[in-house]
Amino acid sequence: MNVSGTPRVPKVSPDHVSLDIAKLAESVERKLKSLRSFSDLCFIYRVPKGLRELNEKAYTPQVISIGPYHHGKKELQEMEEQKILYLREFLGLCKVSVKDFIAAIAERESRLRNCYAETTDNLSKEEFVEMVLLDCSFLIMFLLKAFSFDIQEANTDRIFNKLWMREEIQFDLCLLENQLPFFIVEDLFNLSKIQHYCEEHSMIELTHDLLSHKWYSWVPNDISKHLKLSKAEHFVGYLAICQRPSQHMQPTKLTNLTAPSVAELHQAGMKFKLGSSINLLEIKYDDNKGTLEIPHKIIDDHTEILLRNLQAFERCHCGVNIYVCDYITMLSFLVPSAKDVEILVKNGILENGLPDNEAIASLFRNLSKENSLAIDTFYYSGLVEDLNKYCKKRRHKWKATLKQKYFDNPWTIISLVAATVLLILTITQTVCSIIQVV
């Protein structure tokens, strides 16, 4: 019973009594102070989970780790000894003290760590700097050896003596999670002053030489036309820039979320023309000629690795400029089945290095899963609208049917001409008979 005038004592729950507020507050404040703020300038990412689950192997290094994300993995340890051998060769060529290189990396440590979207705090300062030194020297020596046969001959090299290993490393260097920032590779390369081994070429030019041999259908031969390549963040960024359109289109809002397939366009009378542009993304439609011009593209076993990692980079980094993602979407519209691929192969547009035509159609169907599609900025929105309009015009279908049904081979043409002549003769004979009777 509560006595009037006596203050009510609030009940205290057992949970509240057991909580040390001051201690918890101190712990939270300590975490806040130690928290590393992520830089808005990061450009090396972990592949989003949804994409990774579609094909884990396409994003995972098989032979060598570069950078912190896969550093220390047991299955990649064999190449760590090769990195040390390459560092020894690198130091022997440049005659620069290892202390100078370590000092240069240490000076840029914070900037380097900020390039990664995921924390690298699991590596101490010493571990991080050593990792960068070994990975940088490996990349420089690998590029030099790929460029200059003389350097290969001067040293016994188990990588360049085994074609399969060199090929695997080249693929690993183009994975989004397996990157070092270009600026630190360039800084160490310039500090080493070993340009005379590659005829005064820059690191960007050596990179172009390597990637143009590996991805020759994707990387343009003439680097002089692509000076913006010097702004690439890393190997994947370089490959993304290679096919970035030189002229930015102002796309209209995408109103149709699908486009006619190649087979449907063919049935409607569309003609397919091999494009001459070095930009693979430049698909042109000519309404007057009824043609769709598509640049030549080689599809082989490694196309998926390239496109998936570019797709992941654009999704994480490029905002609205997701040209490769849009290219994947457009091709998934055009070639949903083997019969669509067959038409493009016959016209010399696609070169098939896969087991069959269905494999290409399946590739783009799978790539389009988890693919970003921004209807307000879709690069091919105008093209999609034009192709849909073309297929809706009945006269195109009538002309196509007439041509494909009656003019598809010489015997059909001869039969049609003979039938026409016979019809004319029959009409003439009938008219003459009527005139005689009259």
Summary of the structure (lengths in Angstrom):
residues: 438
radius of gyration: 31.5
end to end distance: 132.3
largest distance: 136.1
contacts: 1231
relative contact order: 0.09
helix: 57%
strand: 5%
